Amino acid sequence: MSSTSAQPPKLRELLELTTKLMLPFYQVERDLMLPIKPRRAENDVEHSWSVAFLACSLAPEIDKRLDLGKIAQFAIVHDVVEVFAGDTSPWHDQATRVSKDEREEKALQHISSNNLPFFRGLPKRFRSMKVRPVPRRATCGRSTR
C-alpha cells in the first residue's frame, strides 16, 4: 500500500461528524408537509434521501454512463449547508431569499474548515460542478431550487 493512501477516520472524527453535522441535519425542517400520517414537515435528511433515491433510480434512464456513486454522494450532501444556513424556500420573505447564497457560502466555509471525514472537499466540489442542463422531460417540467 502506498504511503500516500488515506487513513481511515478516527473514532473522534466520526463522533464529531455525527454530532456536528449528521444529527443536526435531522433538525432542519422544510416547509413541505409529508403525505403520510401523522402530517408533519419533512426534514432535510428525509429530503436528501428522497433526492438520492430518485436520482439514482432515474440516472440510468437518462444516461447509462452516469456515475451512480457520485450521484448518490452529491444528492446526500446537496443541502447539508442548511445545517448552518437554514432552509430557504420560495415562500420565505425576500430578504431571506436574497441572503441565501451568502448564508450557504458561509456555512460551506464552516463545514470545510472542520475537516470532517467524507466532507473533505466534497461540498465545495459539489458547488463548483459544471453540470450540463437536464432535459425538461427529466424534471417533469418542474423547476428545482
C-alpha positions as CSV (number, residue, x, y, z in Angstrom):
1,M,0.0,0.0,0.0
2,S,1.3,3.5,-0.9
3,S,2.3,5.9,1.9
4,T,0.0,8.5,0.3
5,S,-3.2,6.5,0.8
6,A,-5.9,7.9,3.0
7,Q,-6.0,6.9,6.6
8,P,-9.3,5.6,8.0
9,P,-11.1,8.2,10.1
10,K,-10.5,8.0,13.9
11,L,-13.4,7.4,16.2
12,R,-13.2,11.0,17.5
13,E,-13.6,12.2,13.9
14,L,-16.7,10.0,13.3
15,L,-18.3,11.2,16.6
16,E,-17.6,14.8,15.5
17,L,-19.1,14.2,12.1
18,T,-22.2,12.7,13.8
19,T,-22.7,15.4,16.4
20,K,-21.8,18.4,14.4
21,L,-23.4,17.6,11.0
22,M,-25.4,14.4,10.8
23,L,-27.7,14.7,13.7
24,P,-28.3,18.4,13.3
25,F,-29.3,17.7,9.7
26,Y,-32.4,15.9,11.1
27,Q,-33.4,19.1,12.8
28,V,-33.6,21.3,9.7
29,E,-37.3,21.4,8.9
30,R,-38.5,22.2,5.4
31,D,-41.9,23.7,4.6
32,L,-43.1,20.7,2.7
33,M,-45.6,18.5,4.5
34,L,-45.1,14.8,4.1
35,P,-48.0,12.9,2.6
36,I,-48.1,10.5,5.5
37,K,-50.0,10.3,8.8
38,P,-49.4,12.0,11.1
39,R,-48.9,15.0,8.9
40,R,-45.6,16.8,9.7
41,A,-42.9,18.8,8.0
42,E,-40.2,16.9,6.1
43,N,-36.7,17.4,7.4
44,D,-33.5,17.7,5.4
45,V,-32.4,14.1,5.9
46,E,-35.7,12.8,4.5
47,H,-35.5,15.2,1.6
48,S,-31.9,14.3,0.8
49,W,-32.6,10.6,1.0
50,S,-35.6,11.0,-1.3
51,V,-33.5,13.0,-3.8
52,A,-30.7,10.4,-3.7
53,F,-33.2,7.6,-4.2
54,L,-34.9,9.3,-7.1
55,A,-31.7,10.5,-8.7
56,C,-30.1,7.0,-8.6
57,S,-33.3,5.5,-9.9
58,L,-33.6,7.9,-12.8
59,A,-29.9,8.3,-13.8
60,P,-29.6,5.1,-15.8
61,E,-32.7,6.1,-17.7
62,I,-31.2,9.5,-18.6
63,D,-27.7,8.4,-19.4
64,K,-26.2,4.9,-18.6
65,R,-22.7,6.5,-18.3
66,L,-23.6,8.5,-15.2
67,D,-21.7,7.6,-12.1
68,L,-24.3,6.4,-9.5
69,G,-21.8,6.7,-6.7
70,K,-21.2,10.4,-7.3
71,I,-24.9,11.0,-7.9
72,A,-25.7,9.4,-4.5
73,Q,-23.0,11.4,-2.7
74,F,-24.0,14.7,-4.2
75,A,-27.7,14.1,-3.6
76,I,-27.0,13.3,0.0
77,V,-24.9,16.5,0.6
78,H,-26.7,18.9,-1.7
79,D,-28.5,20.6,1.3
80,V,-26.0,19.9,4.1
81,V,-25.1,23.6,4.3
82,E,-28.6,24.1,5.6
83,V,-27.5,22.7,9.0
84,F,-25.8,26.1,9.5
85,A,-27.6,28.3,6.9
86,G,-31.2,27.1,7.4
87,D,-33.6,26.1,4.7
88,T,-34.8,28.7,2.3
89,S,-37.9,28.1,0.3
90,P,-39.5,30.2,-2.4
91,W,-42.2,31.1,0.2
92,H,-39.7,32.8,2.5
93,D,-39.6,36.6,2.6
94,Q,-37.5,38.4,0.1
95,A,-34.7,39.3,2.5
96,T,-34.3,35.6,3.4
97,R,-34.3,34.5,-0.2
98,V,-31.8,37.2,-1.2
99,S,-29.4,36.3,1.6
100,K,-29.5,32.5,0.8
101,D,-26.3,32.4,-1.3
102,E,-24.3,34.3,1.3
103,R,-25.5,32.2,4.2
104,E,-24.9,29.0,2.3
105,E,-21.3,30.1,1.3
106,K,-20.5,30.9,5.0
107,A,-22.0,27.5,6.0
108,L,-19.9,25.8,3.3
109,Q,-16.7,27.5,4.6
110,H,-17.6,26.4,8.2
111,I,-18.1,22.8,7.2
112,S,-14.9,22.8,5.1
113,S,-12.9,24.3,7.9
114,N,-13.8,21.5,10.3
115,N,-12.1,18.9,8.0
116,L,-14.7,16.2,8.8
117,P,-14.3,12.8,7.2
118,F,-16.2,12.3,3.9
119,F,-16.7,16.1,3.7
120,R,-13.1,16.9,3.0
121,G,-13.7,19.0,-0.2
122,L,-16.9,17.2,-1.2
123,P,-19.4,20.1,-0.7
124,K,-17.0,22.6,-2.4
125,R,-16.7,20.2,-5.4
126,F,-20.5,19.9,-5.5
127,R,-21.0,23.6,-5.5
128,S,-18.4,24.2,-8.2
129,M,-19.5,21.4,-10.5
130,K,-20.2,22.3,-14.1
131,V,-23.4,20.4,-14.9
132,R,-25.0,20.2,-18.3
133,P,-28.7,21.1,-18.3
134,V,-31.1,18.3,-17.6
135,P,-33.7,17.7,-20.3
136,R,-37.0,19.2,-19.4
137,R,-38.7,15.8,-19.7
138,A,-36.4,14.5,-16.9
139,T,-37.7,17.1,-14.5
140,C,-41.3,16.6,-15.5
141,G,-41.4,20.3,-16.4
142,R,-41.0,21.4,-12.7
143,S,-38.3,23.8,-11.6
144,T,-35.8,22.8,-9.0
145,R,-34.3,25.1,-6.4
